[in-house]
Amino acid sequence: MPNKISRMLVPAALSMLLAACGGGGGSDSSSSGPSYTLQLVTLQQDTLTNTNSDKCQVYYKTSSTDDDGDYYYYYATEVSDPTVALYNADGSLSETLTVNDDGTVKVPEADIPTDGYLGITTTTAGQAFTTYNVTAITASMLSSMTMAVASSDTSGDCISGTYSESTSSSGYMNINIDSDVFTTAPAIYKLDNGYDDVTTTASNTQLTMTIYKDHPLLVTAYADYDADTGTASDMVGYAFIKYSDLCSKSTSCSGVDLEQLDQTPAISFDDADATDSASLKVLNDSAIYDWQTLASSDTEFGYADTLADATWYYKAAGSYVNWDIDRQAAISSPDAGVDVSLLGDLNLSDADPSISTSCTTASYACVDIGGADSSEFDYQRTIVSAYSGTKYVAMQVIGTASDEVVLPQAVDSSGSTIISASALADGSVTVNLFSGSENALFQAQRDDNLSGSNALYYGTVLKTLAQQDSLAESLAGTDILNVSRTYDSAD
């Protein structure tokens, strides 16, 4: 098995207090007929060389590396200690399900309550707290899936598979600047190879870069750069550098020419005061690039005729009446101009979400989403957390958007309710409303849970990294909206 490097099983504030422990189990269902299979796993990390050597499937490339500079990837091992149960539409317990030794759970379709939920509860005991992580998925979104959860068990078999990363090579390149075309040298250059983080440099000679064989690297040049904010503006040119063009230090390098923009179409911001950041993206020959950084004061943007057949879209982020907003929107005719609209037709008011025990649809507890209209969205992720004595509970509910979100009365391995509704109501709540496809929703969940140094591994619906590579291409240019707000009763 690959080395078990590190696992964030609970919020960072508690991680030093927790030690290994857990439990699970359930009762057999007598139902026959069609069923879903749930595979429960916990995530661990190692280099791709080691995971491929041990034939362990990988699910995410982290931003951390080993001492040799090799990136860590998340792989998954089977766990059987969670408690899995079905809950009724009002959040009350319907039945517990059996978790097999290999971490699989059979979920008969006939046993799933109408408008109910499937809930997964994991338990980790430490010196000061026992932490319960709960993930519930509404019945309409259930399918056979692999679910990463928090677990103390690291001894299970890994989910088998391998991953082939595109061939790459590192070297350098010169960017040739024609003084007859560019009367002033660009202030900054951005390098995007379509896989790794975008890098910046002020030099146009001997630019160090990594290029992948399956698509070229994009260089974009800007006239202005604010070093204090790291913001580039006024795009003036671009160049594509092929894998075969890359130079080594031991050879002379003729370089590539910086290409002048063909057009500068108009761009406008409908919600400039609410927009904090924006960028233009292009999907070209299966590669997704950051084409241009935008500012709400921009009146035009750079356009290249060579990308006329590419998929163009923008991403914008900001806030309005204390709601955080992220929007991705397709651009059908970029050469005709672009209107960036962060808010669109959203109807938001400055009202916090809240946890309540007085609910219309729930027998235990629910979340009122506050100043948003759920009819404007497709899906929703609701996260609540609370302390009760020596217990810490973090619950995530995934389902269709609703003004009142039912919280399941989650149980532990003994069938006991893990926290009272009144104690849960004293906790914090985050409402995340989402418009887009179900695939886009779960990809957003993966990115939120697994990115960064403090990844939360519980309750993540997994797809292999190869599947995600393909999914990223299909989601590029589609309309996606993510709106969120957090309220903590302790504040």
HUHU-V188899 format. One record per pair of residues at least 4 apart in sequence whose C-alpha atoms are under 7 Angstrom apart, sorted by the first residue. I is the first residue (numbers start at 1). J is the second residue. Records with the same first field share a line. If there is no record, write none. Layout:
I=J / J
This chain:
1=54
2=46 / 50 / 51 / 54
3=46
4=44 / 45
5=44 / 45 / 46
6=44 / 45
7=44
8=454 / 455 / 456 / 457
9=150 / 151 / 456 / 457 / 458
10=14 / 15 / 456
11=15 / 456
12=454
14=18
17=126 / 127 / 128
18=124 / 125 / 126 / 127
19=125 / 126
20=124 / 125 / 152
21=124 / 125 / 152
22=81 / 123 / 124 / 152
23=81 / 82 / 123 / 413
24=80 / 81 / 82 / 83 / 413
25=81 / 83 / 98 / 99 / 413
26=83 / 96 / 97 / 98 / 99
27=96 / 97 / 98
28=97 / 98
29=97
31=108 / 110 / 111
32=108
33=108
34=108 / 109
35=106 / 107 / 108 / 109
36=106 / 107 / 108 / 109 / 143 / 144
37=104 / 105 / 106 / 107 / 144 / 145
38=104 / 105 / 106 / 144 / 145 / 146
39=103 / 104 / 105 / 145 / 146 / 147
40=78 / 79 / 103 / 104 / 146 / 147 / 148 / 149
41=76 / 77 / 78 / 79 / 103 / 147 / 148 / 149
42=76 / 77 / 78 / 79 / 148 / 149 / 150 / 151
43=74 / 75 / 76 / 77 / 148 / 457
44=74 / 75 / 76
45=72 / 73 / 74 / 75
46=50 / 51 / 72 / 73 / 74
47=51 / 70 / 71 / 72 / 73
48=52 / 72 / 73
49=53
50=54
51=55 / 56
52=56 / 162 / 163
55=160 / 161 / 162
56=75 / 158 / 159 / 160 / 161 / 162
57=75 / 159 / 160 / 161 / 162 / 163
58=73 / 74 / 75 / 163 / 464 / 465
59=74 / 75 / 462 / 463 / 464 / 465
60=73 / 74 / 465
61=72 / 73 / 74
62=71 / 72 / 73 / 451
63=71
64=71 / 72
65=69 / 70 / 71 / 72
66=70 / 71
76=158 / 159
77=154 / 156 / 157 / 158 / 159
78=102 / 103 / 156 / 157 / 158
79=102 / 103 / 153 / 156
80=99 / 100 / 101 / 102 / 103
82=120 / 121 / 122
83=120 / 121 / 122 / 412 / 413
84=96 / 97 / 119 / 120 / 121
85=95 / 96 / 97 / 118 / 119 / 120
86=93 / 94 / 95 / 96 / 112 / 117 / 118 / 119
87=91 / 92 / 93 / 94 / 116 / 117 / 118 / 408
88=92 / 93 / 94 / 113 / 116 / 117
89=113 / 114 / 115 / 116 / 117
90=361 / 362 / 363 / 406
91=362 / 363 / 364 / 406 / 407 / 408 / 409
92=363 / 408 / 409
93=409
98=105
99=103 / 104 / 105
100=104 / 105
108=112
112=116 / 139
115=138 / 139
116=138 / 139
117=136 / 137 / 138 / 139
118=136 / 137 / 138 / 139
119=134 / 135 / 136 / 137
120=134 / 135 / 136
121=132 / 133 / 134 / 135 / 412
122=132 / 133 / 134 / 150 / 151
123=130 / 131 / 132 / 133
124=130 / 131 / 132 / 152
125=129 / 130 / 131
126=130
128=390
129=390 / 391 / 392
130=390 / 391 / 392
131=391 / 392 / 393
132=392 / 393 / 394
133=393 / 394 / 395 / 458
134=394 / 395 / 396
135=395 / 396 / 397 / 459
136=396 / 397 / 398
137=141 / 142 / 397 / 398 / 399
138=142 / 398 / 399
141=399
145=461
146=461 / 462
147=459 / 460 / 461 / 462
148=457 / 458 / 459 / 460 / 461 / 462
149=457 / 458 / 459 / 460
150=457 / 458
163=466
166=212 / 213 / 214
167=212 / 213
168=210 / 211 / 212 / 213
169=210 / 211 / 212
170=209 / 210 / 211
171=208 / 209 / 210 / 246 / 247 / 248
172=206 / 207 / 208 / 209 / 246 / 247 / 248
173=205 / 206 / 207 / 208 / 246 / 247 / 253 / 255
174=204 / 205 / 206 / 207 / 253 / 255 / 256
175=204 / 205 / 255 / 256 / 257 / 258
176=255 / 256 / 257 / 258
177=182 / 257 / 258
178=182
179=183
186=221 / 222 / 223
187=202 / 222 / 223 / 224 / 225
188=200 / 201 / 202 / 221 / 222 / 223 / 225
189=200 / 201 / 202 / 219 / 220 / 221 / 222
190=198 / 199 / 200 / 201 / 219 / 220 / 221
191=198 / 199 / 200 / 217 / 218 / 219 / 220
192=198 / 199 / 217 / 218 / 219 / 289 / 290
193=211 / 212 / 216 / 217 / 218
194=217 / 287 / 288 / 289
211=216 / 217 / 243
212=216 / 243
213=243
215=287
216=240 / 241 / 242 / 243
217=240 / 241 / 242
218=239 / 240 / 241
219=238 / 239 / 240
220=237 / 238 / 239
221=235 / 236 / 237 / 238
222=232 / 233 / 234 / 235 / 236
223=233 / 234 / 235 / 236
224=232 / 233 / 234
225=230 / 231 / 232 / 233
226=230 / 231 / 232
227=231
232=293
233=293 / 294
235=302
236=260 / 261
237=258 / 259 / 260 / 261
238=258 / 259 / 260
239=257 / 258 / 259
241=245
242=246
247=251 / 253
261=302 / 303 / 304
262=303 / 304 / 305
263=302 / 303 / 304
264=300 / 301 / 302 / 303
265=300 / 301 / 302 / 335 / 336 / 337
266=299 / 300 / 301 / 337 / 338
267=298 / 299 / 300 / 301 / 337 / 338 / 339
268=299 / 338 / 339 / 340
269=296 / 339 / 340 / 341
270=339 / 340 / 341
271=275 / 341 / 342 / 343
272=296
274=318 / 319 / 320
275=296 / 316 / 317 / 318 / 319 / 342
276=317 / 318
277=295 / 316 / 317 / 318
278=293 / 294 / 295 / 315 / 316 / 317
279=292 / 293 / 294 / 314 / 315 / 316
280=290 / 291 / 292 / 293 / 313 / 314 / 315
281=289 / 290 / 291 / 312 / 313 / 314
282=288 / 289 / 290 / 291 / 310 / 311 / 312 / 313
283=287 / 288 / 289 / 310 / 311 / 312 / 476
284=288 / 310 / 311
286=473
294=298
303=335
311=477
312=330 / 331 / 334 / 477
313=329 / 330 / 331 / 477
314=328 / 329 / 330
315=327 / 328 / 329
316=326 / 327 / 328 / 342
317=325 / 326 / 327 / 342
318=324 / 325 / 326
319=323 / 324 / 325
320=324
321=349 / 350
322=350
323=483 / 484 / 485
324=483 / 484 / 485
325=482 / 483 / 484
326=481 / 482 / 483
327=342 / 480 / 481 / 482
328=479 / 480 / 481
329=477 / 478 / 479 / 480
330=477 / 478 / 479
334=338
347=372 / 373
348=371 / 372
349=371 / 372
350=371
351=370 / 371
352=370 / 371 / 487
353=367 / 368 / 369 / 370 / 429 / 431 / 487
354=367 / 368 / 369 / 370 / 429
355=366 / 367 / 368 / 425
356=365 / 366 / 367 / 425
357=364 / 365 / 366 / 421 / 422
359=365 / 366
361=406
362=366 / 406
364=409 / 421
365=406 / 407 / 421
366=404 / 405 / 406 / 407
367=404 / 405 / 406
368=403 / 404 / 405
369=403 / 404 / 431
373=403
374=401 / 402 / 403
377=401 / 433 / 434 / 435
378=400 / 401 / 434 / 435 / 436
379=399 / 400 / 401 / 433 / 434 / 435
380=398 / 399 / 400 / 401 / 432 / 433 / 434
381=396 / 397 / 398 / 399 / 431 / 432 / 433
382=396 / 397 / 398 / 430 / 431 / 432
383=395 / 396 / 397 / 429 / 430 / 431
384=394 / 395 / 396 / 427 / 428 / 429 / 430
385=393 / 394 / 395 / 427 / 428 / 429
386=392 / 393 / 394 / 423 / 424 / 426 / 427 / 428
387=391 / 392 / 393
388=392 / 419 / 423
401=433
409=417
410=417 / 418
411=415 / 416 / 417 / 418
412=416 / 417 / 418
419=423 / 424
420=424
421=425
422=426
426=489
427=488 / 489
428=487 / 488 / 489
429=486 / 487 / 488
430=484 / 485 / 486 / 487
431=484 / 485 / 486
432=482 / 483 / 484 / 485
433=482 / 483 / 484
434=441 / 481 / 482 / 483
435=480 / 481 / 482
436=440 / 441 / 479 / 480 / 481
437=441
438=442
439=443
440=444 / 475
441=445
442=446 / 461
443=447
444=448
445=449 / 460
446=450 / 460
447=451
449=455 / 456 / 457 / 460
450=455 / 456 / 457
451=455
463=467 / 468
464=468
465=469
466=470
467=471
468=472
469=473
470=474
471=475
472=476
